[in-house]
């Protein structure tokens, strides 16, 4: 989320920007909550579900941007064969709410990007910054009668800490970044793999894996995947973690996990996802990363 608004802020220094956010959706909708795009007169980034629905909205955006007037609007789009203004042109079933408009000034967005503890609030088209909550309360769309409030946290609620920055850690960083997660990587080694990791938001070389747990800023929102080079390092990292993470997974064979079980708190072991990932017959680092990402998505703990 931070990256999206950072890019919008940069574009706003030179011209108005059209934006569209999917702020709510039902099952089967092609655009899901959190999907977003922005456009200028010459460029477009992101998606709200694609197809004729997105094409039509971007065609409208051209006229909005020519006028250059700031506005904000909430529209419901229904993906069925109906003959109302809510029809999206798609027939895949479901519906979604799209918040869109033109931003002409970068003042609010610039301050939001710089903030560390603020939420962005849009209430019936009026923009403001309000105090944020680490537990992400009040995030999303609230409708009341003819009015509505949308609130978004500066902090990305989708977070993952990868302990071990080897080949699997690199592959998982890239996939989770593409899925919109805030990615942190921790290792005791500075390696070529670490140097090639351009997907992680944070990379930290620690003296000892026991330090990692204390360095995770928002544990209640952070999925943890432990994939170090050996059993001792895995055990060290696990014993340094708290037990309030939504997901803790460890990569390894049954024999390896059996050794880990004897060396960590039994209560912590009960929380572990192991063997990690959905069983897809994975072997390569990328395949392993896909299986882990699929498991995290399937649990929907964010």
GIPESUL-V340370 format. One record per residue. N is the residue number from 1. RES is the residue in three letters. BURIAL is 1 if it has 24 or more other ideal C-beta (glycine too) atoms within 12 Angstrom, else 0. Layout:
# GIPESUL-V340370
((N;RES;BURIAL) (N;RES;BURIAL))
This chain:
# GIPESUL-V340370
((1;UNK;1) (2;UNK;1) (3;UNK;0) (4;UNK;1) (5;UNK;1) (6;UNK;0) (7;UNK;1) (8;UNK;1) (9;UNK;1) (10;UNK;0) (11;UNK;1) (12;UNK;1) (13;UNK;0) (14;UNK;0) (15;UNK;0) (16;UNK;1) (17;UNK;1) (18;UNK;1) (19;UNK;1) (20;UNK;1) (21;UNK;1) (22;UNK;1) (23;UNK;1) (24;UNK;1) (25;UNK;1) (26;UNK;0) (27;UNK;0) (28;UNK;0) (29;UNK;1) (30;UNK;1) (31;UNK;1) (32;UNK;1) (33;UNK;1) (34;UNK;1) (35;UNK;1) (36;UNK;1) (37;UNK;1) (38;UNK;1) (39;UNK;1) (40;UNK;1) (41;UNK;0) (42;UNK;0) (43;UNK;0) (44;UNK;1) (45;UNK;1) (46;UNK;1) (47;UNK;1) (48;UNK;1) (49;UNK;1) (50;UNK;1) (51;UNK;0) (52;UNK;0) (53;UNK;1) (54;UNK;1) (55;UNK;0) (56;UNK;1) (57;UNK;1) (58;UNK;1) (59;UNK;0) (60;UNK;1) (61;UNK;1) (62;UNK;0) (63;UNK;0) (64;UNK;1) (65;UNK;1) (66;UNK;0) (67;UNK;0) (68;UNK;0) (69;UNK;0) (70;UNK;1) (71;UNK;1) (72;UNK;1) (73;UNK;1) (74;UNK;1) (75;UNK;1) (76;UNK;1) (77;UNK;1) (78;UNK;1) (79;UNK;1) (80;UNK;0) (81;UNK;0) (82;UNK;0) (83;UNK;0) (84;UNK;0) (85;UNK;0) (86;UNK;0) (87;UNK;0) (88;UNK;1) (89;UNK;1) (90;UNK;1) (91;UNK;0) (92;UNK;1) (93;UNK;0) (94;UNK;1) (95;UNK;1) (96;UNK;1) (97;UNK;1) (98;UNK;1) (99;UNK;1) (100;UNK;1) (101;UNK;1) (102;UNK;1) (103;UNK;1) (104;UNK;1) (105;UNK;0) (106;UNK;1) (107;UNK;0) (108;UNK;1) (109;UNK;1) (110;UNK;0) (111;UNK;0) (112;UNK;1) (113;UNK;1) (114;UNK;0) (115;UNK;1) (116;UNK;0) (117;UNK;0) (118;UNK;1) (119;UNK;1) (120;UNK;1) (121;UNK;1) (122;UNK;1) (123;UNK;1) (124;UNK;0) (125;UNK;0) (126;UNK;0) (127;UNK;1) (128;UNK;1) (129;UNK;1) (130;UNK;1) (131;UNK;0) (132;UNK;1) (133;UNK;0) (134;UNK;0) (135;UNK;0) (136;UNK;1) (137;UNK;0) (138;UNK;0) (139;UNK;1) (140;UNK;1) (141;UNK;1) (142;UNK;0) (143;UNK;0) (144;UNK;0) (145;UNK;0) (146;UNK;0) (147;UNK;0) (148;UNK;1) (149;UNK;1) (150;UNK;1) (151;UNK;1) (152;UNK;1) (153;UNK;1) (154;UNK;1) (155;UNK;1) (156;UNK;1) (157;UNK;1) (158;UNK;1) (159;UNK;1) (160;UNK;1) (161;UNK;1) (162;UNK;1) (163;UNK;1) (164;UNK;1) (165;UNK;1) (166;UNK;1) (167;UNK;1) (168;UNK;1) (169;UNK;1) (170;UNK;1) (171;UNK;1) (172;UNK;1) (173;UNK;1) (174;UNK;1) (175;UNK;1) (176;UNK;1) (177;UNK;1) (178;UNK;0) (179;UNK;1) (180;UNK;1) (181;UNK;1) (182;UNK;1) (183;UNK;1) (184;UNK;1) (185;UNK;1) (186;UNK;1) (187;UNK;1) (188;UNK;1) (189;UNK;1) (190;UNK;0) (191;UNK;0) (192;UNK;0) (193;UNK;1) (194;UNK;1) (195;UNK;0) (196;UNK;0) (197;UNK;1) (198;UNK;0) (199;UNK;1) (200;UNK;1) (201;UNK;1) (202;UNK;1) (203;UNK;1) (204;UNK;1) (205;UNK;0) (206;UNK;1) (207;UNK;0) (208;UNK;0) (209;UNK;1) (210;UNK;0) (211;UNK;0) (212;UNK;1) (213;UNK;1) (214;UNK;0) (215;UNK;1) (216;UNK;1) (217;UNK;0) (218;UNK;1) (219;UNK;1) (220;UNK;1) (221;UNK;1) (222;UNK;1) (223;UNK;1) (224;UNK;1) (225;UNK;1) (226;UNK;1) (227;UNK;1) (228;UNK;1) (229;UNK;1) (230;UNK;0) (231;UNK;1) (232;UNK;0) (233;UNK;1) (234;UNK;1) (235;UNK;1) (236;UNK;1) (237;UNK;1) (238;UNK;1) (239;UNK;1) (240;UNK;1) (241;UNK;1) (242;UNK;1) (243;UNK;0) (244;UNK;0) (245;UNK;1) (246;UNK;1) (247;UNK;1) (248;UNK;1) (249;UNK;1) (250;UNK;1) (251;UNK;1) (252;UNK;1) (253;UNK;0) (254;UNK;0) (255;UNK;0) (256;UNK;1) (257;UNK;1) (258;UNK;0) (259;UNK;0) (260;UNK;1) (261;UNK;0) (262;UNK;0) (263;UNK;0) (264;UNK;1) (265;UNK;0) (266;UNK;0) (267;UNK;0) (268;UNK;1) (269;UNK;1) (270;UNK;0) (271;UNK;0) (272;UNK;1) (273;UNK;1) (274;UNK;1) (275;UNK;1) (276;UNK;1) (277;UNK;1) (278;UNK;0) (279;UNK;0) (280;UNK;0) (281;UNK;0) (282;UNK;1) (283;UNK;0) (284;UNK;0) (285;UNK;1) (286;UNK;0) (287;UNK;0) (288;UNK;1) (289;UNK;1) (290;UNK;1) (291;UNK;1) (292;UNK;1) (293;UNK;1) (294;UNK;0) (295;UNK;1) (296;UNK;1) (297;UNK;1) (298;UNK;0) (299;UNK;0) (300;UNK;0) (301;UNK;0) (302;UNK;1))
